[in-house]
């Protein structure tokens, strides 16, 4: 059965408190760091791509404060999951 990955990120203009907390903790040991956070959902179901997009947009992400990405957004550094 296929597994579909959906990432839900804070919208560009929204704060990211989870990332801010992680960066503050890492800063103590590593110095200046940048961080970003996302919720990751894995759906194991025989779904059409349009259905996965709709689930991401309408059920998993708040359209005012978040943005959904089906699949994985390209990483620009170290990724911790």
N, C-alpha and C positions, 0 to 999 in steps of 0.2 A: 504494500500500500504506500502511495507517495506521501512524503512529509513536506509540508509547505512552511517556510520560515517567514515570519512577519516581525519587523522591528518597529517599535513605536518610540519616536524621538520627541523631545520638546520642540515646539515650533521655534523658529529663529528668534522671535522677539520675546520668548518666554524664558523665565529663569530655569535653571537646571540644578535644584538643590542637592540631588544625589551626587552629581559631578563636582559641585563646589565642596561638598564634604569629603569626597575621596581625594580631591586635589589638596585640600588643607591637611589631611592626614599624611599624604605622600610628601608634601612640601617639607615637613619636619625632618624627614630622612634623606630626601633627594634634592632639595632646593626647588627652584621654580618649576612647576609642571602645569600642563593643561589637561583637562579631562572633559569627557562628554559621556552621557549615560543614555541608555535606551532599554525599554522592556522588550524581551524577545519571547515570541510565542511560536510554538511548533505545533502545527495541525496535521495530524495523520488521518487523512481522508481522501477519497477519490473525488476531488473537486476540480471543476473547470477553472482556468485562470481568472475569468470574470467573477466567479464566485469568491475566490480568494481575495481579490481586490475589494469586493463589496464588504466582506467580513472585516477586512483590515480598516476600511474607511468608516463603516457604519457601526461596527460593534466594538472594535478594539481601541480605536483612537478617538479622542475628543477633537473635533475639527477646529475648535477655537484655540486650543492650547497645545495640540500635538499634531505630528505628521506621521503617517504610516509608510513604511517601505516594505514591499514584498520582495523577499530575498534578503541579501545582505548589502548594506551600504558599504562602499569601498572604504577601507581603513586607511588612516593617515599616520599610523603609529602603532604602538603595542595595543593589542586587543585582549582584554580579560573577560571571560564569560563565566 
